Amino acid sequence: VQLQASGGGLVQAGGSMRLSCAASGSIFSINAMGWYRQAPGKQRELVAAIARRGTTNYADSVKGRFTISRDNAKNTIYLQMNSLKPGDTAVYYCSAAKYAGTWDMDYWGKGTLVTVSS
């Protein structure tokens, strides 16, 4: 499974940005997909994840600001990020789970940098 993320860049605080992640390869083995992020000097953390049937899981810090969605026909997930804060600055990683019923991710894409300026 290969995961290709796109959409990162620089945005001002209060702005919006959308990330996309397209899966290819053995996509039949993919169940949940999601986004993690890692800020400098911090551990990687879950941002949002979505199961194949649409159940979602969000970090408390992004609830009400970020929305994850999924297009199974295109094997693609999206992360709409609104009301961005400087604290959202991080490298964002797309991920996918091999097994159903878990948010534990097995596949990882290369990260995309999101920088939120104050």
TORPA-259390 format. One line per field, with one value per residue: residue in one letter; x, y, z of N, C-alpha, C in turn; residue number from 0. Coordinates in Angstrom, 2 decimals. Example, Ala and Ser with C-alpha at 12.3 -4.5 7.8 and 13.67 -1.06 7.14 Angstrom:
2
residu	c(A:S)
n.px	c(13.19:12.85)
n.py	c(-5.69:-2.25)
n.pz	c(7.80:7.08)
ca.px	c(12.30:13.67)
ca.py	c(-4.50:-1.06)
ca.pz	c(7.80:7.14)
c.px	c(13.20:12.90)
c.py	c(-3.30:0.03)
c.pz	c(7.80:7.87)
num	c(0:1)
This chain:
118
residu	c(V:Q:L:Q:A:S:G:G:G:L:V:Q:A:G:G:S:M:R:L:S:C:A:A:S:G:S:I:F:S:I:N:A:M:G:W:Y:R:Q:A:P:G:K:Q:R:E:L:V:A:A:I:A:R:R:G:T:T:N:Y:A:D:S:V:K:G:R:F:T:I:S:R:D:N:A:K:N:T:I:Y:L:Q:M:N:S:L:K:P:G:D:T:A:V:Y:Y:C:S:A:A:K:Y:A:G:T:W:D:M:D:Y:W:G:K:G:T:L:V:T:V:S:S)
n.px	c(0.84:0.56:0.69:-0.16:0.20:-1.07:-1.24:-0.24:1.39:1.88:-0.03:-2.01:-2.83:-6.11:-6.93:-7.74:-7.20:-6.82:-6.06:-5.15:-5.19:-4.21:-4.66:-2.91:-2.06:-2.27:-5.09:-7.37:-6.85:-7.06:-8.51:-9.54:-8.56:-6.38:-5.14:-2.15:-0.03:3.10:4.78:7.67:9.93:7.99:5.85:4.43:1.02:-2.44:-4.62:-7.06:-9.27:-10.87:-13.22:-13.90:-16.64:-17.35:-17.35:-15.93:-13.00:-11.64:-8.99:-9.16:-8.23:-8.75:-11.39:-14.40:-13.10:-11.62:-12.35:-12.70:-12.95:-14.04:-13.57:-14.42:-14.55:-12.55:-10.44:-9.42:-8.74:-9.69:-8.73:-10.18:-9.23:-10.02:-10.05:-7.36:-4.54:-1.43:-0.41:-1.15:0.80:2.84:4.26:2.23:0.94:-0.32:-2.20:-2.99:-5.04:-4.64:-6.37:-9.82:-11.96:-10.20:-8.15:-5.49:-2.73:-1.14:0.11:2.01:2.32:4.58:5.27:3.51:4.17:2.62:2.33:1.44:1.15:1.46)
n.py	c(-1.19:2.15:5.49:8.68:11.89:15.23:18.83:20.40:23.31:26.84:28.86:31.51:32.19:31.35:30.79:28.43:25.09:22.28:18.91:16.10:12.56:9.90:6.49:3.67:0.57:-2.40:-1.94:-3.18:-4.18:-2.21:-0.61:1.41:4.83:7.62:10.69:11.70:13.78:15.45:17.62:19.76:18.43:17.02:14.16:11.96:12.35:11.43:12.96:12.84:10.22:7.87:5.35:2.68:2.64:5.12:5.96:8.20:9.54:11.86:13.99:15.74:18.33:19.24:19.00:20.23:22.02:20.72:18.49:15.22:13.27:10.78:9.14:6.32:5.22:6.50:5.88:7.68:10.03:13.02:15.97:18.56:21.57:24.07:27.37:27.55:27.27:28.51:26.43:24.21:23.73:21.43:18.34:16.50:13.28:10.81:7.84:4.30:1.56:-1.94:-3.81:-4.32:-2.60:-1.32:1.45:1.37:1.97:0.70:1.30:3.93:7.18:9.51:12.51:15.66:19.07:21.39:24.69:27.16:30.48:33.17)
n.pz	c(0.00:-0.90:0.15:-0.72:0.09:-0.15:-0.33:1.76:3.26:3.69:5.84:7.16:10.59:11.58:9.08:6.41:5.24:3.06:3.19:1.22:0.66:-1.19:-1.72:-2.97:-4.65:-2.79:-2.11:-1.25:1.19:2.98:5.79:8.18:7.73:8.21:9.71:11.16:13.16:13.66:15.61:15.94:18.25:19.58:20.20:17.74:16.99:16.97:14.68:13.19:12.22:10.03:9.54:7.20:6.75:7.60:10.27:12.60:14.26:16.37:17.51:20.59:20.44:17.90:17.36:16.03:14.44:12.47:9.78:8.75:5.83:3.45:0.37:-0.87:-3.41:-4.75:-3.21:-1.36:1.19:2.96:4.68:6.03:7.25:9.38:10.86:11.66:13.86:15.24:16.75:15.35:13.58:12.01:10.81:8.79:8.60:6.48:7.02:7.23:8.18:8.46:9.47:10.21:12.54:14.26:15.25:14.98:13.06:10.13:7.75:6.33:4.96:3.34:5.07:5.04:5.22:7.30:7.96:10.17:10.41:12.75)
ca.px	c(0.00:1.27:-0.16:0.40:-0.47:-0.85:-2.03:0.38:1.94:1.86:-1.31:-2.08:-3.74:-7.50:-7.20:-8.16:-6.36:-7.32:-5.10:-5.70:-4.31:-4.69:-4.06:-2.75:-1.47:-3.21:-6.08:-8.40:-6.44:-7.17:-9.74:-9.54:-7.49:-6.38:-4.06:-1.40:0.89:4.23:5.38:9.06:10.14:6.83:5.54:3.39:-0.29:-3.60:-5.42:-8.40:-9.30:-12.20:-13.36:-14.39:-18.07:-17.60:-17.15:-14.76:-12.32:-10.90:-8.32:-9.94:-7.69:-9.19:-12.84:-15.10:-12.30:-11.17:-13.30:-12.13:-13.93:-13.45:-14.20:-13.94:-14.41:-11.27:-9.43:-8.84:-9.31:-9.45:-8.78:-10.48:-8.77:-10.49:-9.65:-6.04:-3.79:0.00:-0.19:-1.41:1.98:3.40:4.26:1.02:1.16:-1.46:-1.99:-4.08:-5.05:-4.81:-7.44:-11.05:-12.29:-9.12:-7.54:-4.05:-2.33:-0.06:0.76:2.28:2.85:5.51:4.54:3.40:4.34:1.64:2.86:0.45:1.83:0.63)
ca.py	c(0.00:3.43:6.62:9.91:13.06:16.51:19.94:21.17:24.60:27.93:29.56:32.40:31.78:31.63:30.35:27.06:24.30:20.92:17.87:14.92:11.39:8.86:5.18:2.82:-0.73:-3.41:-1.14:-4.04:-4.51:-1.01:-0.36:2.82:5.72:8.79:11.67:11.95:14.90:15.52:18.94:19.67:18.13:16.35:12.84:11.89:12.22:11.30:14.14:12.35:8.97:7.53:3.96:2.49:2.96:6.52:6.33:9.07:9.67:13.12:14.48:16.81:19.64:19.67:18.85:21.46:22.81:19.85:17.48:14.19:12.62:9.67:8.73:4.95:4.96:7.08:5.45:8.95:10.74:14.45:16.62:19.99:22.22:25.45:28.09:27.03:27.95:28.20:25.13:23.14:23.56:20.10:17.48:15.67:11.99:9.97:6.48:3.37:0.35:-3.19:-4.62:-3.64:-2.52:-0.74:2.67:1.15:2.11:-0.16:1.90:5.36:7.93:10.57:13.62:16.95:20.10:22.46:25.77:28.18:31.67:34.00)
ca.pz	c(0.00:-0.93:0.53:-1.25:0.64:-0.82:0.19:2.83:2.90:4.68:5.94:8.32:11.66:11.26:7.73:6.15:4.33:2.90:2.84:0.55:0.68:-2.09:-1.50:-4.15:-4.34:-2.28:-1.39:-0.68:2.54:3.82:6.51:8.60:7.28:9.09:9.71:12.37:12.98:14.59:15.71:16.38:19.65:20.17:19.66:16.74:17.62:16.09:14.39:12.86:11.47:9.54:9.16:5.83:6.69:7.91:11.68:12.73:15.55:16.33:18.70:21.22:20.07:16.56:17.23:15.70:13.49:11.39:9.33:7.90:4.97:2.70:-0.88:-1.07:-4.84:-5.18:-2.24:-0.95:2.33:2.99:5.99:5.93:8.48:9.49:12.08:12.00:14.90:15.15:17.39:14.39:12.75:12.18:9.64:8.82:7.96:6.14:7.49:6.95:8.99:7.72:10.03:10.56:13.96:15.04:14.74:14.90:11.66:9.66:6.59:6.52:3.84:3.67:5.64:4.36:6.24:7.44:8.79:10.45:10.92:13.65)
c.px	c(0.88:0.26:0.52:-0.41:-0.14:-1.64:-1.41:0.90:1.85:0.51:-1.28:-3.06:-5.16:-7.90:-7.58:-7.20:-6.98:-6.18:-5.84:-4.69:-4.93:-3.92:-3.98:-2.07:-2.54:-4.30:-7.19:-8.10:-6.59:-8.52:-9.77:-8.36:-7.51:-5.16:-3.45:-0.52:1.99:4.84:6.82:9.17:9.00:6.63:4.46:2.05:-1.38:-4.26:-6.87:-8.28:-10.73:-12.20:-13.96:-15.86:-18.40:-17.50:-15.87:-14.24:-11.44:-10.14:-9.14:-9.50:-8.19:-10.70:-13.50:-14.36:-11.91:-12.27:-12.59:-13.25:-13.22:-14.27:-13.66:-13.75:-13.06:-10.13:-8.67:-9.53:-8.90:-9.48:-8.99:-10.16:-9.18:-10.01:-8.29:-5.32:-2.30:0.34:-0.50:-0.22:2.65:3.57:3.07:1.26:-0.18:-1.17:-3.20:-3.91:-5.31:-6.07:-8.66:-11.23:-11.20:-8.66:-6.02:-3.62:-1.11:0.73:0.89:2.81:3.92:4.72:4.47:3.38:3.22:2.21:1.80:1.16:0.89:0.52)
c.py	c(1.25:4.54:7.90:11.08:14.30:17.58:20.74:22.50:25.57:28.63:30.44:31.84:32.24:31.16:28.89:26.40:22.90:20.00:16.72:13.78:10.31:7.57:4.42:1.52:-1.69:-2.76:-1.96:-4.35:-3.34:-0.95:1.11:3.56:6.96:9.66:11.74:13.18:14.84:16.91:18.78:19.43:17.41:14.99:12.95:11.65:12.09:12.66:13.72:11.08:8.66:6.07:3.86:2.89:4.35:6.92:7.13:9.13:10.91:13.34:15.63:18.19:20.13:19.54:20.20:22.33:21.98:18.84:16.50:13.57:11.60:9.39:7.34:4.61:5.45:6.67:6.67:9.47:12.20:14.94:18.11:20.63:23.68:26.07:27.61:27.92:27.65:26.85:23.95:22.90:22.23:19.45:16.53:14.41:11.29:8.54:5.61:2.12:-0.86:-3.92:-3.77:-3.59:-1.95:0.55:2.53:1.08:1.26:0.44:3.40:5.98:8.89:11.77:14.82:18.04:21.12:23.47:26.84:29.36:32.51:35.43)
c.pz	c(0.00:-0.65:0.09:-0.76:-0.16:-0.10:1.30:2.33:4.04:4.65:7.19:9.36:11.33:9.89:7.64:5.17:4.23:2.48:2.17:0.67:-0.17:-1.83:-2.81:-3.74:-3.87:-1.44:-0.78:0.78:3.50:4.50:6.94:7.96:8.16:8.90:11.12:12.10:14.03:14.50:16.20:17.88:20.34:19.52:18.60:17.44:16.57:15.91:14.15:12.06:11.08:9.10:7.76:5.70:7.20:9.37:11.81:14.16:15.46:17.64:19.27:20.73:18.71:16.37:16.99:14.70:12.26:11.05:8.42:7.08:4.09:1.45:-1.20:-2.54:-5.36:-4.25:-1.69:0.31:2.27:4.43:5.75:7.27:8.44:10.79:12.57:13.00:14.72:15.76:16.49:13.46:13.05:10.81:9.79:7.99:7.69:6.56:7.17:7.81:8.13:8.17:10.37:12.07:14.84:14.40:14.66:13.44:11.33:8.50:6.79:5.24:4.31:4.15:4.73:5.43:6.16:8.41:8.93:11.10:11.76:13.14)
num	c(0:1:2:3:4:5:6:7:8:9:10:11:12:13:14:15:16:17:18:19:20:21:22:23:24:25:26:27:28:29:30:31:32:33:34:35:36:37:38:39:40:41:42:43:44:45:46:47:48:49:50:51:52:53:54:55:56:57:58:59:60:61:62:63:64:65:66:67:68:69:70:71:72:73:74:75:76:77:78:79:80:81:82:83:84:85:86:87:88:89:90:91:92:93:94:95:96:97:98:99:100:101:102:103:104:105:106:107:108:109:110:111:112:113:114:115:116:117)
